[in-house]
Structures are given as C-alpha cells and as structure tokens.
C-alpha cells in the first residue's frame, strides 16, 4: 500500500509510525505540511492510497481531503475535538484517555472514526504521555485502520454523541490564562498539573525576578517550605520554588522575549546571578524527593537511573553521572544496569546548555569530552558486567553510550537515531569508531551512520546493534540471570581479555583523538553547519522543505 505521512515535523510519534509502517512492507513517504500548495504537490507526486496525518498544526487542504482518504491521528477519546486534547485531559484529571484515528472532513475532528484505542492516564507530563501511552495507542490505531482499508465490508463509525461510548467534547485551544499559576492560592498538586499539562509546548508562562519565563519539567519536593512563589533552593541546574503547601523543583526555563525565538535551557543557566543568594540543597539531605540521578540495588545487581529532561546530557550532568557510575562500580555487586529514563534513554549532548553558553563552541568541546569520559568509564569497567536497558528512545551519542555496555537490551517501541548527520553533519565521538564495528562490522557502518532514518528495535537487533528486546518488567530478571550465571566468572574474564587485546591493537585514546579531531573542525572550523543546525533545532525553526531522505517522492 502507498502511504504518505503528512506531518508538521518528524517528531517522536511520526518516527515511530515510520518505523512500524515500513517494517510491514508498505511503500512509505513523508511530507512536511508547509503550505497548501506543497502538500497538494506531494500528493500529486506520490499518489498515495491513504494519507496519515500524524501531527498537524493546521487543517488539511480541502482539495486534498476531498479527493484522497486522509486519516487524522487525534490524541483524544471518541468525540474529543480541538487542538489541546492532552492538555485538557491532564488539567481535568482524566483517568482514562485514548487516541482516535478519524477521517478528515470539513469539520475539525468530526469525521468518521476508523479506530479508537484507549489507554490509562498516569501521573506524567503531557510530553511523556504523548511519547509513551499516546504513541503506543496511535501506532495500534493507525495499523488497525490500515488493515481495515483492506476489508471491503468495513464501514467507519460516524461520530454520534448519543452513543454511550462517545464521551468526548469540543475543547478550545488552551490559553495561557487557563494554566496560569496563582502561587498564593494553588497547592502543589495544582501547580504540578498546570506545568505538566504544558510540558513540551508551550510551557507555563510565569515571572521570576521580574522577568517572564515559561516553566518546564516540574517535580514535587517533600520537605522544603517557604513563601509561595519564592525560589527557596537550588541543586545543580534546577531550582526549588515554594508553593502554598509545599514546593516543586523546576529543571528548565525558557525566557519569553517579544519578537524573538527563545529556547529551553537549564534553570540555573537562565537565571544566572539571580541565584547567588539562594542556598544549594545537597543531595544527601533527608526528605529530598527529587533527584536526576539515583542508584538502587536488588540482589547482585545495581541499577543506575538518569532520566535527564529530553535525554539531553550537559557537561555537569555527564560528570555527575560518571561519578555515580564509578561509585556503583565500588559496590559488592556483579552487574550494573544503566537505566536512563523512561521517555528517553539518552540523546547525547545538551544542545540547550551549549546554546546558552558564552561560547557555544567551547561548551560543545567540554560537553563532548565529558561524554567521552563517561563512555570510557563504562567501556573499561573490569569489576562488573554492564547492561544498557533502553526503555526510551535514544539518539546520537546516547546510542553509543549504550553500546559502551557489555549488553544492550531495549523495550518494544523504542526508536534509535544512531547518527549525527542531521545536526549539521556532526561527525560524533563517544568512541563510536571503536564500538560500532564491534557490533555490526565494518560493512554495517554505512547502514547505521550513513542513513538519517530512525531505526526500530527489530531492525537494530537484526543487524546486531542491540542484543535483545524484552518488556520493561523483565529487565530485572534479565539482569539477575546475568549476575547469577554459572558462567559469570568466565564472561567477566573474557570481557577483560578482549578489552586488553583491543587496547593492544589500537588504544582507546587513538579512537578518541581521531574522532575529536573531526569534532574540533565541527565546533571551531570554517563550516558553520553545526552551529546553524543547533540554533535552528533548539528554537524549533520550521524547515522550509521536507528533507529528501524522508520525501522519497521528491
């Protein structure tokens, strides 16, 4: 079947759909919905059997939906309509929600229903729910709709609010005043709900030290108290802000500037000298309920968690994670599992922190060296067997951090982008020139690094990039079996011997030096491609055309 994905951008949902639809053998192409004429031209060139609109910010042109079957992926239950579906679901405290795949017609979100997939809401941010529950439901719904296209007897369900299972309603675009925080009146739960309902985009507009900011990534604090709205503490790059009945941690802020595209960055980098009088809260203090890095042990296995916001790892975060990893290696355990986060395992460099630095080139250099040091610590571990357990997507250097471990496993639905090219032809480091050939051989390198398309777990396992796929609840069993294996001593000895042989053949530092020589040119050379690409990426500057590797019809 010829399927055209129409989307505002190649976001996480669109990438997952690209992987799932491609794996099923369909003829697939992608077009960014830039304007009516470009969309109509794409349809004329590709001649699709069906158009799947995965993520749009405007209506499909009438000339397209009247003449072609267009299926809209709407992140809401049957009957839910409007552009802020998940925002309102979180704000209204919905327990059950869903994704509806419906046919485009003149009235927004009111066309015939091809599939409706429910899911249970959890206490998470809008972006997290979108990447996980909503994406899983959307994939299930789109694949079901595609199968129903083959059934001559299938008739899509007309939207009928008289039916008992149609409990949605029209919701308008959520406005800033709908989620404005009243620090003197709102309790912690209300503040968290408002920030979580705006996470990803657009953030909650608020004021700090007389300046306007959008707030992102909030977490509850259990002990600290203060005057509502006041910044009462800081830890690393996050700030702690008092509520009426408690406090919350906020990890990222975005300055709101008239007429200028701004971007998210760690809170401390945004506020700078304003925080000089704010006390630093050590992680050792009792009662602290939020940490960006934590470690736990179960039996002979240590689990290191690092759910960094959007998977981005700044220079200080890399340094702290390396220190935490080295402490884990000192424990009397046999295996260490690198857990990353549930939304993202890791996406490598923190482009927001880099862009916010006085010298983005110098900070890029510091960040990549911190990533390299972290990777080297994992690669050279002789005390434990190590496992990278990918429960969320990974990209660029985050993929190669995972490959530094002895075993790499992933949960279903994880999408990998193990290339750097989209960031201004960045060369990449993280010892990838050592790690990747060990996995896929020299002949497999172009398959991984030469293409710019997302890689699904099935394909990654087939080429040897990862070792296996299993459900999240089975990670502990996998690690226990590895740590408790009767062959454990032999496995550890073989690992140490192989590393010694590899080092004798070519030292790790030789790989790093060669990679960093290329990276130095990316950061400090005459070609500004990386700096331009980073600037546009973090400011979400829309592309003027669809990249050719996606728009195969072009």
N, C-alpha and C positions, 0 to 999 in steps of 0.2 A: 504494500500500500504506500502511496506517496503522501507523506505528511509534512506539512510546513508548520513549524513552531513560530508563532508571532509573539514577540515579547518586547518589553521596554528595555530590558538589559539581560545579559546572560547570568542571571542570579542563581542562587543555590537550587531553587526548585527547577528552573529551566535546565540547569546542568544535569540534575538527577533524571529529569524526563528524557533528556538527550541520550543519556546512558541506557536507560531502561527500554526506550523505543528502538534504539539502534541495536541493542542486543537481541531483539526479536525479529531482526531482519528487514525492517521497513526501510524504504527509501526516504531519507530524512534531510531536511534543510531548515535553516533558521534565518529569520529576518527581523531586524530591529524595527519597531514601529516608529519611524522617524516622522513621517507625514503621510497624508493620504496617497499622494502620487507614488511615493516609494513603495508603500505597501501594495498598491494595485499593480505596480510593475513586477514585484516579486511574485505575486500570484500568477500573473501572466507568463512569467518566465518558467516557473516551476510546475505549474498546472497540477496542484495537489488534489488528492481525493478528499482530504479533510484538512482544515486549518485548526491547530490547537493554540489558543491564546493563553499562555501560562501566566503572564504577568504584564498587565497593561495599565496605563495611567490615563487612557482616553478611550473613547468608543471606536470600534472598528468601522471603517468607512462603509457607508450604505451600499455602494457599488460592489463591495467585496462580500458582505454577509448576505445580500440578496441573491447573489449568483453562485455562492460556494457555501458548503456546510462549515460553519465556524463554531467550535466548541470552546466556551469560556470556562476557565478554572477559577471558581469563586470560593474563597476561604470562608464559607459560611454554610449554615444548615439550609434545608429547603425553605424557601420563602424569604430568606435573608437577602437584602438588597442594599446596595450602596458601597462607597469606596473605603469604609473604615470598619470592615467586618470584624476582624480580630480585636481591634482597639475597643469596640463596644462590648464584645464578648468578655474581655478581661474586666472592663470597668463595671459591667453589670453582674459580674460574679457567676457567669455561666459555668455549669458543671459538665455538661455535655455539649459538644460543638461538632462541626463537620466541614467537609468540602463538597461542593456541588459542581458537577460538570454540566453546563447547560448550553443550549443553542442560542447564538446571538440573534437578536431581533431588535426592532426599533426601540422598545422599552428596555432600559438597562436592567440586567439580571432577572428578567421576567420571562425568558424564553423556555421552551420545553426542556425537561430535565432528562439527561442521558444517564447520569449516575449520581448517587449521593452516598458518601461514605462518612459515618460518624466517628468521632474519637472523644476520649475523655480529656477534659482540660486538667492541667496540673498547675501548680503554683510557680509559673515561669514567666519570662518576658515575652512580649509579642514576637520578637525576632527568634527566640528559642522555640516557641510553639510553632512558628512558621517553618523553621528549618527541620523540625523533627516530626511532630504529630501531623501537622497540616501537609507537609511534603509527602509523608507516607500515604496519607489518605488521598492526596491529589494523584499520586502515581497509580494507586489502586483504581481510582475513579477513571482516569484517562485510559488506562489499559482496558478496563471493563467497557468503556464507551467504544473503543476501537474494535473490540470483539463484537459488540452489538451492531456495529456497522456491517458486519458480515452476515447478520441474521435478517433475512428478508421479513420475518414476522415481527421484529421488534419495532414498537412504536414509542417514542419518547413521551414521558409523562407531562401533561400540561400543568402549569403552576395553578393550583387551586387552593385558596386559603380556607376553604370549607373542610378540607381533609384534615383529620386529626394529627397526622404526622407532619403537617406543614405548620410549624410554629414560629417561623422567622417573620421578620417585618422589615420595612424600609428604615434604614438609618442614614442620616445625612453625613457628610464629611465631618469628622470630629474636629472641632476648632480648639485653638489654644486655651480659650476660657473654659472649655469643657473639662480640661485636666489641669487647670491652674491650681497650685498648691497654696493653701492658707495655713502657714506654719503655726499660727496661734490656735487654730481650731482642728486641723486634720491630725488624726492619730497616725501611728507608724504604718499600720495596715493600709490606710487610705493613701498615704504618701507613696508607699511602695507600689500600690496598684496603679496609681496615676503614672509613675515613671515607667513601670513595666509595660503599660498599655501604649507607651510612646517610644519604646526602645527600638533601636534600629533607625527608625524615622517616624516623626520629626524630632523626637526628644521633647522634654517638658521645659517650656520657657520659664525662666526664673531669674532672680537677681542675686548677685553675690558681690559684696564690697562695692556696691553702686554701679555695677556693670551687668549687662544682660548676657545670660548663658542658657544653653539647652543642657539638661541633665540626662545622663545615661548610666546604666548598669548600677542599680542600687541594691544594697544588701542590708538586712537588719542587724543591728548591734544590740547585744543583750544587757550591757552593764552601764555604759557611759550615759550621762544625762547632762542637760544644760538648757539654756534659754532657747525656745523654739526658733529654728531658722539659723541659729548661730553655728559656725564651724568650731567644733569643740575638740577636734583631734585630727591627726594625720598619721598615716602609716604608708611608707614608701611613696607611691604616686597617688594614693587615694585620700579622700578627706572624709571625716565623720561629722555629720550635721545633726543637730538635735531636733527632735520632733516634740509634739505636745506630751507624749507619754513614753518617749524612748529616744532612739537615734538610728540613723542609717549611714552606711558607707556609700560613697559615690566615687566610682573609679574614673569616669571620663566626663569631660565637659566640652561644649562647642561654643565659642564666642558667637553671639548674634550681632552681626555687623551689617548696617544698612548698605545695600548695593554691592555686597561682596560675598563671594562663596567662601564659607568658612569650613572647618573640619574638626572632627573629634580628636581629642588628644588627652593624655593622662591629666588628671585634675591638677596635680602639683605643677606640671609644666605650664598649665593655663593660668594659674593664679600667682605663681612665682613668689615675689617678695611679700605678697599679702599674707603668706602663711608663716612668716618668721616668728610671730608671737604665738602660733598655735602649737600646742605640745605634741611631740611624737609619741605614739602609743606603741610600746614594744609588743611583739607577738607573744612574748612569754606571759604577759598579763592575763590573769584568770578572768573568765567571763567573756572574753572576746569571741564573738560568734561568726566572724568572717575572716577568712584567710584566702589569699590567692594561691598559695602553695601549702599542701598539707600531706602528711605521711601517716600511714596506718599499717599495722601488722596483723596478719592472720596466719597462725601456724608458722611455717618456714618461709613465708612469702611476705615481702614488703611492697606496699602499693604507694606510689608517689603520684599525687594529683596536682595538676596545674591548669585549671580552667581559665586561662587568660582570655580577656574580653576579645572576641572576634579571632581568637587564635594568634593574636599578634604578640611578639615577644621582644620587649625593649632591651636595651643593654643592661640596665639594673635587674630586670626580671631574669634574664639569662644567667647573670652572675648569682642571683639568689637561688635559682633552680639548680645550678651546678653545685653550689654549696650544700643544698638539701640532698642532692643525689649522692654527693661524697659522704655525707653523714649516714645515708641509707646503706652505703657500702660498708660502713663500720659495724653495722648491726649483725648479730649472730643469726642470720637467715641464709637461705640458699638461692633464692630468686628475688629479683626486683622487677615489678611490673610498672611501666611508665603509662599512667592512665590518661594524661592530658585532660581534656574537658569533654563534656557530653555533646556540646554543639560543634566545637572544633577541637581536633587533637592539637594541631599547631599549624600556623601559616607562615612561620618564619619571622622575618624582620618586622619591627613595628614601624610601619611607614608614617603613621601619625606622629609618633615621637620624633622620628627623623625630620619630618617636615617642620615641626615646631622648634627644632634646634637652631641655634645661632648659625651654625654651619652644617647644613644637611649632608654635605659630602663627608665631613669629619665624623658626624654621628653615624652615617652609613658604615663607615670604616670601623668605628668602635662596635657597632651592633653586629656586624658580620664576624668580627673577631671573637666577640662574646659567644655567638652561636657556635663558632668553630671550637672554642674551648669546651663548651658543653658537649658537643658531639664527640670530641676526643676523649672526654672523661668516660663516656659510655662505651666507646669502641675499645678502650684499653682496660676495661674492667676485668680483673682476673679473680676476684673474690666471689662472684655470683654469676649465674646465668640471668640474662636480661630478656624481658619481653616488652615490646611496644604493643599496647592494646588500644587500637583506634576505634573509639565509639562515636567519633565525629569526623567531619571532613578534614583533610589535610592538604596543604598546598606548598609549593616551592620548597624552601629549606625545611619546613616542617616534615615533609615526606622523608627527607634524608636524615633528619634527626631520628625518625622512626627506624630507618634502615640501619642506624648505628647499633641497634639492639640485636641480640642473637636470634630472636624470633619476632616476627611481625604478624599479628592477627588483627582482624577487623570485623566489625559487626555488619550485618546486611544493610545496604543502603548508603554506606559510606562512599563518598566520591573523592578521588585523588586528582590533584593537578600537579604532577611532579615535574614541572618545567618552570623556567624563569622568563621565557621569551616575552610574555605579554607585558612585563614590566620594563619596557624599553630595551629589549634584547639583553637583559641582565645575564651574565654568564653563570653566576651562582658559585657557592663554595660548599661548606658543611661536608667536606671530604666526599662529594658525590662522585668524583672521578675514581675514587677507590671503592666506595660502597656499591655503586650501581653495577659495574661489571661483575662483581661477585655474585650478584643476584640474577642478572639477565644476560651476562656475557657481552663481549664487545659488539656482537651483531645485534643485540637487543637495545643498545643505547639509542639509536635513532627512533625506535618505536616509542621510547619513553620521553626523550628530550627534544626530538625533532618535531613533534606534533604539539598543537596547542589545545587539544580537546580534552575534556575530562575523562578520567579512567575509572570504570566501575570495578568493584571488588572481584567479580568473576573474571574479568579480563586480567586484572592485576595478579590474581592467583595463577592463571594460565601461563603467564609469561615468567612467573617466579618472583615477581616483585614482593609479594607477601606470601606467608606460609599457610594461611587458612582463614576461614570465615566461620564465625560462631556467634550465637546470641550473647548479649551483654551479661546475662545471668550465668553464663557458662565460663566466663573469664577466670573466676576463682578456681573452678575445677581444673581448668587447663593448667593454671599456674601451680596448683597443688601437685598435679601429676608430674609436672616437670621437676619441681623441687624434690618430690618423693620418689623419683625414678630410681630403680636399682642401678641404672647406668649413669647416674648423676656424676660421679667422680670421673668416669671416662669422658662424658660430654664436656665437663669443665676442662679436663686436661687437653682434649682435642682442640677446644677453642683457644686455649693458651698457646698450644703448639702452632696452630695455623696463624695466629697473630704474629708469633715470632718469625715464622717463615716469610710471611708477607712483609714484615719490617726489614728482614734481611734482604729481600728482593728489591724493595723500594720503601724508604722510610715514609711514615705518615706525613711528616713535615714537608716532604718533597711534593706530595699531592697538594697540600695546603698552600705552599708557596706558589705553585703554578696557578692554582685557582685564584689566589688573591692578586696575582699579577694582572690577571684579566679583570678582576673586580676593581682594582685600582684605576684602570682605564675607564670602567663604567662610572666610577664615582668622581674622578678628577681629570678625565681626559677631555678632548675637544668635542666629542659627541655628547650632546645634552639629552639624548633619548631617554635615559633612565630618569633624570630629574623631571623632564616634561611629563613622562608617563606617570610618575609618582604624584606629581602635582595634580594632574587631571583625575587620577584614580581616587585619591582620598577626598577630593572636593566633589566627586561624582559628576564631573563634567560629561554630559552625554556625548556619545560618539556621533559623528556626522554621517557615518555609513556603517553597515554591518561588515565585520571582518570577513575576508574571503574564505577563511578556513571554516567558518560557520555557514555562510551563504553559498553553498555549493552550486546553486542555480546561477550564480554570478561568475 
